[in-house]
């Protein structure tokens, strides 16, 4: 190998060796096993071939960043490689601004919509779970991390962001312009859905959600509700601990969830004395935009036979990430903990299967949703049958 090639290989290999060291720190990863250092030798050969044989002068920084992104992309959508500049932005607490579009996104080739928050600019524009955001303000999202995508979507109130969106099998993408807004805290909304059946909509789980839920259930009970429907369709926002705190209202005894950290015994989170104040028979509405805290809440109720899940399979995103810093100032955002159902089944990357499946129609851009809410109707029917049994 030429001297110049050796120097460049060394420059690229050092961070990769750091990845191996981190792998050893986190547990028995592929790179952590002794015989797996063969991959570093292969990596050295690949870099040497690129440096010495590629038709043009190689930008080694670009090659290196591509390699780091590739390693992180092989994990899950929420794990990512952040370069030194992105880490500095993160350290400054620069989330891009306080105004939002109301989108929660993941990665699948491009950025992909998990859900649009109720009443947000994204919801009013008709963005739906499964939509692909191919570009933000003309910049392709092919190599954009979830963290960076969320930052680009935020900004100052009143500013606009242009999204290039592809839905389903459509041949041509749509350009959508959203006005960023300061979104108010989401509250629990309640009404009577049918005789004896109360309806609760949770768009986001926050610290105030348990108290709001308790108050709204009491109000519905005074209005004659003996059964409940909790609507978590498109609920991908909020904190997991808030989801668990809300689940405590419904579960008197038993395990709410298990937390599984790398290399540790799973930790049970159980109901405590005073939990389970809400005893009404319950159905929970889900779809493929139900994610995170909403999934942990739904799993706690379903796993303790406190609710029937009605609708579509949930998204499968119930985990926590941590930042692991690298010697050159860059870092890895790594998923290190996942949540399990009370039956010890992982929610992350799998989702929850409904007890009563209800398929939702595919809508084209600009097409109004059907007047008939088939999922809600099915939940009312299910609760009515239980009452009659």
Rosetta blueprint (number, residue, H / E / L):
1 X L
2 X L
3 X H
4 X H
5 X H
6 X H
7 X H
8 X H
9 X H
10 X H
11 X H
12 X H
13 X H
14 X H
15 X H
16 X H
17 X H
18 X H
19 X H
20 X H
21 X H
22 X H
23 X H
24 X H
25 X H
26 X H
27 X L
28 X L
29 X L
30 X L
31 X L
32 X L
33 X L
34 X H
35 X H
36 X H
37 X H
38 X H
39 X H
40 X H
41 X H
42 X H
43 X H
44 X H
45 X H
46 X H
47 X H
48 X H
49 X H
50 X H
51 X H
52 X H
53 X H
54 X L
55 X L
56 X L
57 X L
58 X L
59 X L
60 X H
61 X H
62 X H
63 X H
64 X H
65 X H
66 X H
67 X H
68 X H
69 X H
70 X H
71 X H
72 X H
73 X H
74 X L
75 X L
76 X L
77 X L
78 X L
79 X L
80 X E
81 X E
82 X E
83 X L
84 X H
85 X H
86 X H
87 X H
88 X H
89 X H
90 X H
91 X H
92 X L
93 X L
94 X L
95 X L
96 X L
97 X L
98 X L
99 X E
100 X E
101 X L
102 X L
103 X E
104 X E
105 X E
106 X E
107 X E
108 X L
109 X L
110 X L
111 X E
112 X E
113 X E
114 X E
115 X E
116 X E
117 X L
118 X L
119 X L
120 X L
121 X H
122 X H
123 X H
124 X H
125 X L
126 X L
127 X L
128 X L
129 X L
130 X L
131 X L
132 X E
133 X E
134 X E
135 X E
136 X E
137 X L
138 X L
139 X E
140 X E
141 X L
142 X L
143 X L
144 X L
145 X L
146 X H
147 X H
148 X H
149 X H
150 X H
151 X H
152 X H
153 X H
154 X L
155 X E
156 X L
157 X L
158 X L
159 X L
160 X E
161 X E
162 X E
163 X E
164 X E
165 X E
166 X E
167 X L
168 X L
169 X L
170 X L
171 X L
172 X L
173 X L
174 X E
175 X E
176 X E
177 X E
178 X E
179 X E
180 X L
181 X E
182 X L
183 X L
184 X L
185 X L
186 X L
187 X L
188 X L
189 X E
190 X E
191 X E
192 X E
193 X E
194 X E
195 X L
196 X L
197 X E
198 X E
199 X E
200 X E
201 X E
202 X L
203 X L
204 X L
205 X E
206 X L
207 X L
208 X L
209 X H
210 X H
211 X H
212 X H
213 X H
214 X H
215 X H
216 X H
217 X H
218 X H
219 X H
220 X H
221 X H
222 X H
223 X L
224 X L
225 X L
226 X L
227 X E
228 X E
229 X E
230 X E
231 X E
232 X L
233 X L
234 X L
235 X L
236 X L
237 X L
238 X E
239 X L
240 X H
241 X H
242 X H
243 X H
244 X H
245 X H
246 X H
247 X H
248 X L
249 X L
250 X L
251 X L
252 X L
253 X L
254 X L
255 X E
256 X E
257 X E
258 X E
259 X E
260 X E
261 X E
262 X L
263 X L
264 X L
265 X L
266 X L
267 X E
268 X E
269 X E
270 X E
271 X L
272 X L
273 X L
274 X L
275 X L
276 X L
277 X L
278 X L
279 X L
280 X L
281 X E
282 X E
283 X E
284 X E
285 X E
286 X E
287 X L
288 X L
289 X L
290 X L
291 X L
292 X L
293 X H
294 X H
295 X H
296 X H
297 X H
298 X H
299 X H
300 X H
301 X H
302 X H
303 X H
304 X L
305 X L
306 X L
307 X E
308 X E
309 X E
310 X E
311 X E
312 X L
313 X L
314 X L
315 X L
316 X L
317 X L
318 X L
319 X E
320 X E
321 X E
322 X E
323 X E
324 X E
325 X E
326 X L
327 X L
328 X L
329 X L
330 X L
331 X E
332 X E
333 X E
334 X E
335 X E
336 X E
337 X E
338 X E
339 X E
340 X E
341 X L
342 X L
343 X L
344 X L
345 X L
346 X E
347 X L
348 X L
349 X L
350 X L
351 X L
352 X L
353 X L
354 X L
355 X L
356 X E
357 X E
358 X L
359 X L
360 X L
361 X L
362 X L
363 X L
364 X L
365 X L
366 X L
367 X L
368 X L
369 X L
370 X L
371 X L
372 X L
373 X L
374 X H
375 X H
376 X H
377 X H
378 X H
379 X H
380 X H
381 X H
382 X H
383 X H
384 X H
385 X H
386 X H
387 X H
388 X H
389 X L
